[in-house]
Amino acid sequence: MRFRKRAAVLSAAGLLAAAGITGCSGSLDTDAVVATVGGEDILLGVANFYARMQQGEYETYYASVLGTTGDEMWTQEYSENTTLEEETKNTILESLEDMYIISQHAEEYDIALTDDENDAIADAAAQFDEDNTSETKEAVSGYRKYVEKLLQLATIQTKMDSAMREGVDEEVSDEEAAQKGMEYAFFPYTTTDDDGNSVDLTDEEKEGIRAKAQAFADELGEGADSETAAEAAGVEVQVSTFDSESTSPNSDLIAAADALENEGDVTGIVETDNGIYVARLTSLLDREATDREKESIVEQRRQDQYDSLLEQWRNDADIQVDENVWDKVDFEEQGVTIITSPAEEGTSDGAEETAEDQEEGNNSDSEADSASDETDSSQ
């Protein structure tokens, strides 16, 4: 049986989302060095505070999607020999390393925090400090200097984001971005029974579907109106734009439609495991879709440049991680819950009670009065 102390934190408004954090308040050496990046130390206080904020997002918003609780989700297997906690912590630490690396290159882009930004950061950290008890701040390393450091890093990263993406070639030809247009219908190999359940067709019934699809394809080939022909066949016409790399709605359909040479050409029937597609090419170059693809290509170039720069900087930076220190940040032993609004009195004690209600539900009346003194057990 494992016992947890509980604490609740109301985050500073503005730069930090309002959040309540519940968890053990075990003492950490917050000035211990988790990692060294390019000669700059990442202190455990900064890493723990960042990790707890990220942890809260997972436990509050994703645990139910995974069909588990915040207490249990971290032991789930993510991949072979790796738990979700291990994978998440790896991602968090890498993200924090990236923040430090990016800030170390900010001067190259004439990026620096303004006086107003520094004032806003200081105000947010001060508000966080005022809103929370010493016990809750200890639980998440939510001390002013660590909150300020994290906000400084995040603000610089935001300002660097656009700067690192600038200067890419924004010229994209129609040929490179070309999107074709088609209209198509799908003849499924399933039907729906009286209870609303999907039922596979028999082989004999599938033959009837093939005949119906072929007749539809023949009508389109003869120039029939697609909507009229589809209504007669009991199917609906869908429209889509695509290129040779598209996979939706079906890769075989895309290949067949892409092979058509002239507007108005018809694919014939394209059989898949789930049914049959029939398509007619409506445009060799859809203007709107092509222009959207041009924007997407340019944005991808920007993203590729950002990723390339960051990868180069990571390779050039000397990064050393002290796993023994990082292991002290334990998600399984400490729960985190996001609270989006304070309790009636607006005090941190009220936030503790709210977080406690969300995390604990209807636990025994023998629990202590203060959230920071409460315990719960999990298997």
The 8 nearest C-alpha neighbors of each residue, nearest first, counted from 0:
[[1, 378, 376, 377, 2, 375, 3, 374],
 [0, 2, 376, 377, 3, 378, 375, 332],
 [3, 1, 376, 375, 374, 0, 4, 377],
 [4, 2, 374, 23, 375, 5, 22, 1],
 [5, 3, 23, 374, 373, 372, 22, 371],
 [4, 6, 22, 371, 21, 23, 370, 373],
 [5, 7, 371, 21, 135, 22, 370, 351],
 [8, 6, 351, 20, 21, 19, 135, 350],
 [7, 9, 19, 20, 131, 135, 10, 18],
 [8, 10, 19, 18, 17, 130, 131, 347],
 [11, 9, 17, 18, 127, 15, 8, 12],
 [10, 12, 127, 123, 126, 15, 13, 124],
 [13, 11, 15, 17, 14, 16, 10, 123],
 [12, 14, 15, 11, 16, 123, 17, 119],
 [13, 15, 12, 123, 16, 11, 120, 150],
 [16, 14, 11, 13, 12, 10, 17, 123],
 [15, 17, 18, 12, 10, 14, 13, 11],
 [18, 16, 10, 339, 9, 12, 15, 338],
 [19, 17, 338, 337, 9, 10, 339, 16],
 [18, 20, 338, 8, 337, 9, 7, 336],
 [19, 21, 7, 335, 336, 8, 337, 18],
 [22, 20, 6, 335, 7, 5, 334, 336],
 [23, 21, 5, 333, 334, 6, 4, 335],
 [22, 24, 4, 5, 3, 333, 25, 138],
 [25, 23, 138, 137, 4, 26, 22, 134],
 [24, 26, 23, 138, 27, 137, 4, 22],
 [25, 27, 24, 137, 28, 138, 29, 23],
 [28, 26, 29, 25, 327, 137, 140, 43],
 [27, 29, 30, 31, 26, 43, 44, 324],
 [28, 30, 44, 43, 27, 31, 42, 140],
 [31, 29, 42, 28, 43, 44, 32, 27],
 [30, 32, 43, 29, 28, 42, 33, 324],
 [33, 31, 42, 34, 41, 43, 40, 30],
 [34, 32, 321, 43, 324, 325, 41, 42],
 [35, 33, 320, 41, 319, 32, 321, 40],
 [34, 36, 40, 319, 39, 318, 38, 41],
 [37, 35, 318, 39, 38, 317, 40, 34],
 [36, 38, 316, 317, 39, 318, 35, 100],
 [37, 39, 36, 35, 40, 317, 318, 316],
 [40, 38, 36, 35, 37, 41, 99, 34],
 [39, 41, 35, 34, 42, 32, 36, 38],
 [42, 40, 34, 33, 32, 35, 43, 39],
 [43, 41, 32, 30, 44, 45, 31, 33],
 [42, 44, 29, 46, 33, 31, 45, 47],
 [45, 43, 29, 140, 47, 42, 46, 145],
 [46, 44, 145, 48, 43, 42, 47, 49],
 [45, 47, 43, 49, 44, 48, 50, 42],
 [48, 46, 50, 44, 49, 45, 43, 51],
 [47, 49, 51, 45, 139, 140, 50, 46],
 [50, 48, 46, 52, 47, 51, 45, 53],
 [49, 51, 47, 53, 48, 52, 54, 46],
 [52, 50, 54, 48, 53, 49, 47, 55],
 [51, 53, 55, 49, 54, 50, 48, 56],
 [54, 52, 50, 56, 55, 51, 49, 57],
 [55, 53, 51, 57, 56, 52, 50, 58],
 [54, 56, 335, 336, 58, 52, 53, 57],
 [57, 55, 53, 59, 54, 58, 60, 337],
 [56, 58, 61, 54, 55, 60, 59, 62],
 [57, 59, 69, 62, 55, 56, 61, 60],
 [58, 60, 56, 336, 57, 55, 337, 61],
 [59, 61, 57, 56, 58, 62, 63, 64],
 [62, 60, 57, 64, 63, 58, 59, 65],
 [63, 61, 58, 65, 64, 67, 68, 69],
 [64, 62, 66, 65, 61, 67, 68, 60],
 [65, 63, 61, 66, 62, 60, 67, 68],
 [66, 64, 62, 63, 67, 61, 72, 68],
 [67, 65, 63, 64, 62, 68, 72, 61],
 [66, 68, 62, 65, 63, 72, 71, 69],
 [69, 67, 70, 71, 62, 72, 63, 66],
 [68, 70, 58, 72, 71, 62, 334, 67],
 [71, 69, 68, 72, 334, 331, 73, 377],
 [70, 72, 68, 69, 73, 74, 67, 331],
 [71, 73, 69, 75, 74, 67, 68, 70],
 [72, 74, 84, 83, 75, 71, 331, 82],
 [75, 73, 72, 82, 71, 83, 76, 84],
 [76, 74, 82, 73, 72, 83, 77, 71],
 [75, 77, 82, 78, 83, 81, 74, 79],
 [78, 76, 83, 82, 81, 75, 79, 86],
 [79, 77, 81, 76, 80, 82, 83, 86],
 [78, 80, 81, 77, 76, 82, 83, 75],
 [79, 81, 78, 82, 76, 77, 85, 83],
 [82, 80, 78, 79, 77, 76, 85, 86],
 [83, 81, 76, 77, 85, 84, 75, 74],
 [82, 84, 77, 86, 73, 85, 75, 76],
 [85, 83, 73, 87, 82, 86, 88, 74],
 [86, 84, 88, 82, 83, 87, 89, 81],
 [85, 87, 89, 83, 84, 88, 90, 82],
 [88, 86, 90, 84, 89, 85, 83, 91],
 [87, 89, 91, 85, 90, 86, 84, 92],
 [90, 88, 86, 92, 87, 91, 85, 93],
 [89, 91, 87, 93, 88, 92, 94, 86],
 [92, 90, 88, 94, 93, 89, 87, 95],
 [91, 93, 95, 89, 94, 90, 88, 96],
 [92, 94, 96, 90, 95, 91, 89, 97],
 [95, 93, 97, 91, 92, 96, 90, 98],
 [94, 96, 92, 98, 97, 93, 91, 99],
 [95, 97, 93, 99, 98, 94, 92, 100],
 [96, 98, 100, 94, 95, 99, 101, 93],
 [99, 97, 95, 101, 96, 100, 152, 102],
 [98, 100, 102, 96, 97, 101, 103, 95],
 [101, 99, 97, 103, 102, 98, 96, 104],
 [100, 102, 98, 104, 103, 99, 97, 105],
 [103, 101, 105, 99, 104, 100, 98, 155],
 [102, 104, 100, 101, 105, 99, 106, 37],
 [105, 103, 101, 102, 106, 107, 100, 108],
 [106, 104, 110, 102, 107, 108, 103, 101],
 [105, 107, 109, 108, 104, 110, 111, 103],
 [108, 106, 105, 104, 109, 110, 103, 102],
 [107, 109, 106, 110, 105, 162, 104, 159],
 [110, 108, 106, 107, 105, 111, 104, 162],
 [109, 111, 105, 108, 106, 159, 112, 158],
 [112, 110, 113, 109, 105, 155, 106, 158],
 [111, 113, 116, 117, 114, 155, 110, 154],
 [112, 114, 116, 115, 117, 111, 118, 110],
 [113, 115, 117, 116, 118, 112, 119, 111],
 [116, 114, 118, 113, 117, 119, 112, 120],
 [117, 115, 119, 113, 118, 114, 112, 120],
 [116, 118, 120, 114, 115, 119, 121, 113],
 [117, 119, 115, 121, 116, 120, 122, 114],
 [120, 118, 116, 122, 117, 121, 115, 123],
 [121, 119, 117, 123, 122, 118, 147, 116],
 [120, 122, 118, 124, 119, 123, 125, 117],
 [121, 123, 125, 119, 120, 124, 126, 118],
 [124, 122, 120, 126, 11, 125, 121, 119],
 [123, 125, 127, 121, 143, 126, 122, 146],
 [126, 124, 128, 122, 127, 123, 121, 129],
 [127, 125, 129, 123, 11, 128, 124, 130],
 [128, 126, 11, 124, 130, 125, 10, 129],
 [127, 129, 125, 126, 130, 131, 143, 124],
 [130, 128, 126, 127, 131, 125, 132, 124],
 [131, 129, 127, 128, 347, 126, 9, 346],
 [132, 130, 347, 129, 128, 8, 135, 9],
 [133, 131, 134, 135, 136, 347, 130, 129],
 [132, 134, 136, 135, 137, 131, 128, 138],
 [135, 133, 137, 132, 136, 138, 24, 371],
 [134, 136, 6, 138, 137, 132, 133, 7],
 [137, 135, 141, 133, 138, 140, 139, 134],
 [136, 138, 140, 134, 135, 139, 24, 133],
 [139, 137, 24, 135, 136, 140, 23, 25],
 [138, 140, 141, 48, 136, 137, 51, 47],
 [141, 139, 137, 44, 48, 136, 142, 138],
 [140, 142, 136, 139, 48, 146, 137, 143],
 [143, 141, 145, 140, 144, 136, 146, 128],
 [142, 144, 146, 124, 145, 147, 128, 125],
 [143, 145, 147, 146, 142, 148, 124, 141],
 [146, 144, 45, 148, 147, 143, 142, 44],
 [147, 145, 143, 149, 148, 144, 124, 150],
 [146, 148, 150, 144, 145, 149, 124, 143],
 [149, 147, 145, 151, 150, 146, 144, 152],
 [148, 150, 152, 146, 151, 147, 153, 145],
 [151, 149, 153, 147, 152, 148, 154, 146],
 [152, 150, 148, 154, 149, 153, 147, 155],
 [151, 153, 149, 155, 150, 154, 98, 156],
 [152, 154, 150, 156, 151, 155, 149, 157],
 [155, 153, 157, 151, 156, 152, 150, 158],
 [156, 154, 158, 152, 157, 153, 159, 102],
 [155, 157, 159, 153, 154, 158, 160, 152],
 [158, 156, 154, 160, 155, 159, 153, 161],
 [157, 159, 155, 156, 160, 154, 161, 162],
 [160, 158, 162, 156, 157, 161, 163, 155],
 [159, 161, 157, 163, 158, 162, 156, 164],
 [160, 162, 164, 163, 159, 165, 158, 157],
 [161, 163, 159, 165, 164, 160, 108, 158],
 [162, 164, 160, 161, 305, 165, 159, 304],
 [165, 163, 301, 161, 162, 305, 304, 160],
 [164, 166, 162, 163, 167, 161, 301, 304],
 [165, 167, 168, 164, 301, 169, 163, 162],
 [168, 166, 165, 169, 301, 300, 164, 304],
 [169, 167, 170, 166, 297, 300, 171, 301],
 [170, 168, 297, 167, 171, 166, 300, 294],
 [169, 171, 168, 172, 297, 293, 167, 296],
 [172, 170, 293, 169, 175, 173, 176, 297],
 [173, 171, 174, 175, 176, 170, 293, 177],
 [174, 172, 176, 177, 175, 171, 289, 293],
 [173, 175, 177, 172, 176, 171, 178, 284],
 [176, 174, 172, 173, 177, 171, 293, 296],
 [175, 177, 173, 293, 174, 289, 292, 178],
 [178, 176, 289, 174, 173, 284, 175, 179],
 [179, 177, 289, 242, 241, 284, 285, 288],
 [180, 178, 283, 284, 241, 282, 240, 285],
 [181, 179, 240, 282, 281, 239, 285, 280],
 [182, 180, 280, 281, 239, 279, 238, 240],
 [183, 181, 238, 237, 279, 278, 239, 236],
 [182, 184, 278, 237, 277, 236, 279, 238],
 [183, 185, 236, 277, 276, 235, 237, 234],
 [184, 186, 276, 275, 187, 277, 183, 234],
 [185, 187, 275, 274, 276, 212, 208, 184],
 [188, 186, 274, 189, 273, 185, 275, 190],
 [187, 189, 274, 273, 200, 199, 205, 186],
 [190, 188, 199, 200, 198, 187, 197, 191],
 [189, 191, 198, 197, 199, 192, 200, 188],
 [192, 190, 197, 196, 195, 198, 193, 189],
 [191, 193, 195, 194, 196, 197, 190, 198],
 [192, 194, 195, 191, 196, 197, 190, 198],
 [195, 193, 192, 196, 191, 197, 198, 190],
 [194, 196, 192, 193, 191, 197, 190, 198],
 [197, 195, 191, 192, 194, 198, 193, 190],
 [196, 198, 191, 190, 189, 192, 195, 199],
 [197, 199, 190, 189, 191, 196, 200, 192],
 [200, 198, 189, 188, 190, 201, 197, 191],
 [201, 199, 189, 188, 204, 205, 198, 202],
 [200, 202, 204, 203, 205, 199, 188, 206],
 [203, 201, 205, 204, 206, 200, 207, 199],
 [202, 204, 206, 201, 205, 207, 200, 208],
 [203, 205, 201, 207, 206, 202, 200, 208],
 [206, 204, 208, 202, 207, 203, 200, 201],
 [207, 205, 209, 203, 204, 208, 210, 202],
 [206, 208, 204, 210, 205, 209, 211, 203],
 [207, 209, 205, 211, 206, 210, 212, 204],
 [210, 208, 206, 212, 207, 211, 213, 205],
 [209, 211, 213, 207, 208, 212, 214, 206],
 [210, 212, 208, 214, 209, 213, 207, 215],
 [213, 211, 215, 209, 214, 210, 208, 216],
 [212, 214, 216, 210, 215, 211, 209, 268],
 [213, 215, 217, 211, 212, 216, 210, 218],
 [214, 216, 212, 218, 213, 217, 211, 219],
 [217, 215, 213, 219, 267, 218, 214, 220],
 [216, 218, 220, 214, 215, 219, 213, 221],
 [219, 217, 221, 215, 220, 223, 216, 214],
 [220, 218, 223, 222, 216, 221, 217, 215],
 [221, 219, 217, 218, 222, 265, 216, 264],
 [220, 222, 218, 219, 223, 217, 216, 224],
 [221, 223, 219, 220, 224, 218, 263, 225],
 [224, 222, 219, 218, 221, 225, 228, 220],
 [223, 225, 227, 226, 228, 222, 219, 218],
 [224, 226, 228, 227, 229, 223, 219, 236],
 [227, 225, 229, 228, 224, 230, 236, 235],
 [228, 226, 230, 224, 229, 225, 231, 223],
 [227, 229, 225, 231, 230, 226, 224, 232],
 [230, 228, 232, 226, 234, 231, 227, 235],
 [231, 229, 233, 227, 232, 228, 234, 226],
 [230, 232, 228, 229, 233, 227, 234, 226],
 [233, 231, 229, 230, 234, 228, 211, 215],
 [232, 234, 230, 231, 229, 235, 228, 186],
 [233, 235, 229, 232, 230, 184, 236, 186],
 [236, 234, 229, 184, 237, 230, 233, 226],
 [235, 237, 184, 183, 226, 229, 182, 238],
 [236, 238, 183, 182, 184, 235, 239, 181],
 [239, 237, 182, 181, 183, 236, 240, 180],
 [238, 240, 181, 180, 182, 241, 237, 183],
 [241, 239, 180, 179, 178, 181, 288, 238],
 [240, 242, 178, 179, 245, 180, 239, 243],
 [241, 243, 178, 244, 245, 179, 177, 257],
 [242, 244, 245, 257, 254, 253, 241, 246],
 [245, 243, 242, 246, 241, 253, 250, 254],
 [246, 244, 242, 243, 241, 247, 253, 250],
 [245, 247, 250, 249, 248, 244, 253, 251],
 [248, 246, 249, 245, 250, 253, 241, 252],
 [247, 249, 246, 250, 252, 253, 245, 239],
 [250, 248, 247, 252, 246, 251, 253, 245],
 [249, 251, 246, 253, 252, 254, 247, 245],
 [252, 250, 254, 253, 249, 255, 269, 271],
 [251, 253, 255, 249, 250, 254, 256, 269],
 [254, 252, 250, 256, 251, 255, 257, 249],
 [255, 253, 257, 251, 252, 256, 250, 258],
 [254, 256, 252, 258, 253, 257, 266, 251],
 [257, 255, 253, 258, 259, 254, 266, 252],
 [256, 258, 254, 259, 255, 253, 243, 242],
 [257, 259, 255, 256, 254, 260, 253, 266],
 [260, 258, 256, 257, 261, 264, 255, 280],
 [261, 259, 258, 262, 264, 257, 283, 280],
 [262, 260, 264, 259, 263, 280, 283, 282],
 [261, 263, 280, 281, 264, 282, 283, 260],
 [262, 264, 280, 281, 279, 261, 265, 222],
 [263, 265, 262, 280, 279, 261, 259, 266],
 [266, 264, 279, 267, 278, 220, 280, 263],
 [267, 265, 278, 255, 256, 277, 279, 268],
 [266, 268, 216, 265, 277, 269, 213, 278],
 [267, 269, 277, 276, 213, 270, 275, 266],
 [270, 268, 276, 275, 277, 252, 267, 271],
 [269, 271, 275, 274, 268, 276, 272, 273],
 [272, 270, 274, 273, 275, 269, 276, 251],
 [271, 273, 274, 270, 188, 275, 187, 269],
 [274, 272, 271, 188, 187, 275, 189, 270],
 [275, 273, 187, 188, 271, 186, 272, 270],
 [274, 276, 270, 186, 269, 185, 271, 268],
 [277, 275, 185, 269, 184, 268, 186, 270],
 [276, 278, 268, 183, 184, 267, 266, 269],
 [279, 277, 183, 266, 182, 265, 181, 184],
 [278, 280, 265, 182, 181, 264, 263, 281],
 [279, 281, 181, 262, 263, 264, 282, 180],
 [280, 282, 181, 262, 180, 263, 279, 182],
 [283, 281, 180, 284, 179, 262, 285, 280],
 [282, 284, 179, 262, 180, 285, 281, 178],
 [285, 283, 179, 282, 178, 177, 286, 180],
 [284, 286, 179, 288, 178, 287, 282, 289],
 [287, 285, 289, 288, 284, 290, 178, 177],
 [288, 286, 290, 289, 285, 291, 292, 178],
 [287, 289, 291, 285, 290, 286, 178, 292],
 [290, 288, 292, 178, 286, 177, 291, 287],
 [289, 291, 293, 287, 292, 288, 286, 294],
 [292, 290, 288, 294, 293, 289, 287, 295],
 [291, 293, 295, 289, 290, 294, 176, 296],
 [292, 294, 290, 296, 295, 291, 176, 171],
 [295, 293, 291, 297, 292, 296, 298, 290],
 [294, 296, 292, 298, 293, 297, 299, 291],
 [295, 297, 299, 293, 298, 294, 292, 300],
 [298, 296, 300, 294, 299, 295, 169, 293],
 [299, 297, 301, 295, 300, 296, 294, 302],
 [298, 300, 302, 296, 301, 297, 303, 295],
 [299, 301, 297, 303, 298, 302, 304, 296],
 [302, 300, 164, 298, 304, 299, 303, 305],
 [301, 303, 299, 305, 304, 300, 306, 298],
 [302, 304, 300, 306, 301, 305, 307, 299],
 [303, 305, 307, 301, 302, 306, 164, 308],
 [306, 304, 302, 308, 303, 307, 163, 164],
 [307, 305, 303, 309, 304, 308, 310, 302],
 [308, 306, 304, 310, 305, 309, 303, 311],
 [309, 307, 311, 305, 310, 306, 304, 312],
 [308, 310, 312, 306, 311, 307, 313, 305],
 [309, 311, 313, 307, 308, 312, 306, 314],
 [312, 310, 308, 314, 309, 313, 307, 315],
 [313, 311, 309, 315, 314, 310, 316, 308],
 [314, 312, 310, 316, 315, 311, 309, 100],
 [315, 313, 311, 312, 316, 310, 317, 309],
 [314, 316, 312, 313, 311, 317, 37, 310],
 [317, 315, 37, 313, 314, 318, 312, 36],
 [316, 318, 37, 36, 319, 315, 38, 35],
 [319, 317, 36, 35, 316, 37, 320, 34],
 [318, 320, 35, 34, 317, 36, 321, 33],
 [321, 319, 34, 322, 33, 35, 318, 325],
 [320, 322, 33, 323, 324, 34, 325, 319],
 [323, 321, 325, 324, 326, 320, 33, 34],
 [324, 322, 326, 321, 325, 327, 33, 320],
 [323, 325, 322, 326, 33, 321, 327, 31],
 [326, 324, 322, 327, 323, 33, 328, 321],
 [327, 325, 323, 328, 324, 322, 329, 321],
 [326, 328, 325, 324, 329, 323, 27, 322],
 [329, 327, 326, 325, 47, 330, 324, 50],
 [330, 328, 331, 332, 327, 333, 326, 84],
 [331, 329, 333, 332, 334, 328, 84, 73],
 [330, 332, 329, 333, 73, 70, 334, 74],
 [331, 333, 330, 329, 334, 3, 23, 22],
 [334, 332, 22, 330, 23, 331, 329, 335],
 [335, 333, 22, 21, 70, 69, 330, 332],
 [334, 336, 55, 20, 21, 22, 54, 58],
 [335, 337, 20, 55, 59, 19, 21, 58],
 [336, 338, 18, 19, 55, 59, 20, 339],
 [339, 337, 19, 18, 340, 17, 336, 354],
 [338, 340, 17, 18, 337, 341, 19, 16],
 [341, 339, 338, 17, 342, 18, 350, 9],
 [340, 342, 345, 350, 343, 349, 339, 9],
 [341, 343, 349, 345, 350, 344, 353, 340],
 [344, 342, 345, 341, 349, 346, 350, 340],
 [343, 345, 346, 342, 349, 341, 348, 347],
 [346, 344, 342, 341, 343, 349, 347, 350],
 [347, 345, 349, 348, 344, 350, 130, 342],
 [346, 348, 350, 131, 349, 130, 351, 9],
 [349, 347, 351, 346, 350, 352, 370, 369],
 [348, 350, 342, 352, 346, 351, 347, 353],
 [351, 349, 347, 353, 352, 348, 341, 342],
 [350, 352, 7, 348, 354, 349, 370, 353],
 [351, 353, 355, 349, 350, 354, 356, 370],
 [354, 352, 350, 356, 355, 351, 349, 357],
 [355, 353, 357, 351, 356, 352, 19, 358],
 [354, 356, 352, 358, 353, 357, 359, 351],
 [357, 355, 353, 360, 359, 354, 358, 352],
 [358, 356, 354, 355, 359, 360, 353, 336],
 [359, 357, 355, 356, 360, 354, 336, 21],
 [358, 360, 356, 355, 357, 362, 361, 375],
 [359, 361, 356, 362, 357, 358, 355, 363],
 [362, 360, 359, 363, 356, 364, 358, 357],
 [361, 363, 360, 359, 364, 366, 375, 365],
 [362, 364, 365, 366, 361, 375, 359, 360],
 [365, 363, 366, 362, 367, 361, 368, 373],
 [364, 366, 363, 367, 362, 368, 373, 374],
 [367, 365, 364, 373, 363, 368, 374, 362],
 [366, 368, 373, 369, 372, 365, 370, 374],
 [369, 367, 370, 366, 373, 372, 371, 365],
 [368, 370, 372, 371, 367, 373, 348, 351],
 [371, 369, 373, 372, 5, 351, 6, 352],
 [370, 372, 6, 5, 369, 373, 4, 134],
 [373, 371, 369, 370, 4, 367, 5, 374],
 [374, 372, 370, 367, 5, 4, 371, 366],
 [373, 375, 4, 3, 2, 5, 372, 376],
 [374, 376, 2, 3, 377, 373, 4, 359],
 [375, 377, 2, 1, 0, 3, 378, 374],
 [378, 376, 1, 0, 375, 2, 70, 71],
 [377, 0, 1, 376, 71, 70, 2, 375]]
